[in-house]
């Protein structure tokens, strides 16, 4: 998703979150959902690989330039070119799909994404590490962390596997339910 974040950063004129964690950490996609029997992956009607390459190139060309409206028009045109019109799922038309995508680049990002997500289902997965496939390089580039009560940050996979910090953290900071109630009262149980 880095090319999308880079382009939105360029258009918005302010930094957006860009996850550049390890390439083998996880994956995500969207599915268009008409109803329970009609679910179509976005990659069936959008040439995502070519689109992302072009987004990255446009973001690099426009970086630091005050041409946000031109960049929006180019991004909109680029997205339109990468949609396979003959593969659009039943219940979706090109104009409506483009309007929703345009909102992602034009409105407040959260608001635009919420409208995009109305008929689209986000599917994400994570390649969870365990003792057999523990990869130090992935842990170094992790973008998901646990914060311990003593304010230490521990990468997700390190917390749950490999050296397993979870057991130590739970041992050091857990309290019994009786102690919790005594300290905080019944309203938190």
N, C-alpha and C positions, 0 to 999 in steps of 0.2 A: 504493500500500500504506500510505500515511500513516494512513488511518482505522483500519486493523488495528493498527498500531504504537501509535497514541494510546490505543486501547481496552485493549490488553495492558498498556501503561504504567499506566493507571488501575487495572486489576484487580491487577496485580503490586505496585503501590505504589512502583515504582522506574522510572527512565527506561530506555526501550528505544531502540534505534537507530531513528531515523525518517529515511528518505531523503526530503528535500524538494528534490531537485535540479530542474533545468529540466524542464518538462512535455514537451518534445520529445526528451529524452535517450534514453529507452528504454521498453520495455514488457515485461510478464510476464504469464503466465497458468499455470494448471494443467490437466493433462489426466488424466482417470481412465483407467487402463490395466488392462483385464481380461486381455487377451492381445494378441498382435501384430495381430490382425484387429479388435479392439474397443477403440478409443481414442476417448474422448468428452471434449470441452472442458468444463471446469467451468461455463462461462457457459451451457451448454445446460440445466443442471439447477439452477443457482443464479442468482437475479436479483441479480447483483453490484452494479450501479449503485445500486439502492435500498438494498441491504444496507450498502454503504459509506457512503452518506449517513446512514443511521440510526446506524451505528457512530460516526461523527464526532459526531453530535448527542449520543449517550449519553456519549461520552468527555468532551465539553465540559461537560455537566450534572454529571457525577460528579467532575470534576477537583478534586483536593485534598480530597475527602471520604473519610472512613474507612468506606465502605460497600462494601467489596470483594465480600463474598458476595452482596449484593443486585445489584451490577453484573454478577457472573458469571451469576446467574439470568436477568437481563434480556438479557444478551448471548446466552445459550443459546436463550432464547425467540425472540429477534430472528432468529437464524440459522435456526431451525426454520421461521419464517414465510416466509423468502425462498427456501426450497428448493421447487422444482417437483417434487412427489412423483411426478406422472405422467410426468416426463421423466427420472427416475433411470435410469442405464444398467443393463443386465443385469449381474448380479454384485454390485450394490451395494444395500444396503437402508438405509432412512432411519435406523433405530436405530444401526446400526454406524457410519454416516457421522457422525452427531451425536456419538457417543461419542468418535470420533477427533478431531473438531473441539473437543470439550470439553476434551480433554487439552492442546490448544494453549493454552487459556486457564487451565488449572488446574495443570499440571505445570510443571517447569522448561521454558522455552520451547524450548530445543534438543531436549530429549527428546520433547516433545509434537509438534514439527514433524517429527522423524524418523519418528514413528508415522504422522503424516498423509501423509508423503511415500512410505510403503511402496507404496501402490497409485496414487499420484498422481505425475505427471511434471511437473516445473517446466520451463517453456519461457520463456526470456528473450531479448531482442534489444536491440541498441543502435543508435541512428541514428548511425553513424560519420560524423564530419565530415571533409571533405577541402578542398582549395583552392577548390572551387566553392561549397560551402555552409557555410563557416566562420562560426560565430556567436559573437561575443565574450560575449554574455549567457549562453549555455550554458556556455562555458568558466568564467565567473565562479562559476557555481553547481554546478560539477562535484563529484561525490562519490567519484570514483575517481581516485587519484593515483599517480604514480610517485615514488619517493624516489631521488635520485641519490646516488652515493658521498660527495658533499660536503654531504649532508643538505638539499638543496633539494627542495621539493615542486612537482611540475609536473602540472597536470591532464591526464588521459588524452588527450583530443583535442588539446591543445596539444603534448603530447609526440610524438604520431604524425602530426599534420597541421598545416595552417596554417603557423605559423612553423617547425615541425618541430624540436623540441629534441633528438629522438632522435639525429640525425646528430652534433650537437655533443657530446652526452654520450658517445656511443660513441667519438668521436675522442679526447676528453680522458681517458677512463678505461679504454679497452680495452687488453689486453695480449696478447701472442702466447701460444700454447699452451706454447711452450718456456719463456717467462718464468714462466707460471703454475706449471708443473711444478717449476721451480727454486725458486720461493718456497714452494709448498704441498706438493710431493711428488706421487707417483703416485695416492695414495688418493682424490683429488678429481677425477680425470679419467675 
